[in-house]
Amino acid sequence: MITLLALLTGAAAAAVTGAPLPSRADAPVRVMPLGDSITGSPGCWRALLWNRLQDFGHTDVDFVGTLPPQGCSVPYDGDNEGHGGALVTDVADRNLLPGWLAATRPDVVMMPFGTNDVWSNRPTSAILAAYTTLAGQMRASNPAMKVLVAQIIPMNPPDCPECAGRVIALNRVIPDWAAANFTAESPIIVVDQWTGFDTSADTYDGVHPNDSGNQKISDRWYPALVTALDAATPPSQS
């Protein structure tokens, strides 16, 4: 993550020594994790994912968002857009995403979003319409945006016996939605977070991941994100 202090320090050094400032071509690929509490409160799958990227040489990555890290036991770039309790339908209806995009300028968005909509019994069609709205806003921000959309993890909260089936219904239609909204310049990649995830073993409450759940989520994101990173060219490099 490039901090304001680092930028100011670099500028001051250049002014004193005459050394050139870092070129904009050196800008990292900016990745926004966008979602709800599974993404941001604390969303420790992001910490696992970040450190795996570093360990395997993907060091030119900047996780971005208007929210700071919210815990986890290891150092990592914790900026994110994971708003606890958020519904993707509300984010679309309230036009919240354009401001977050303007503040952070991502090249890639990772979107595991819809759990609270399912819990609130929002229609699947409304969730997909919100996805379409957000994808359009992402592309307005960056025409070459790479979008990773999750088939969300299972959920089985005690107060919502219908939620498990609603998740299946949503996940079933996400691939067709992605294919219909795919473009060569701004591809939408579906990441299957549902298969192999067990709410009994991988969550602590039927909804939110525990340590094993976070590991599974990170493992599923990793190959798709590496593909997106390899394809992404930040606007500052074009």
Protein Blocks (a to p, Z undefined) as FASTA:
>chain_A
ZZfklmmmmmmmmmmnopacddfklpccdddddddfklmmnolmlmmmmmmmmmnopabb
ccddfbdceedjbdcdfbdcddehiafklmmmnommmmmmmmnopabdcddehklmmmno
pafklmmmmmmmmmmmmmmmomkbccddddddddddfklmklmmmmmmmmmmmmmmmmmm
gcfklccddddfkgopafklmpcnopaccfklmmmmmmmmmmmmmmmmmmpccfklZZ
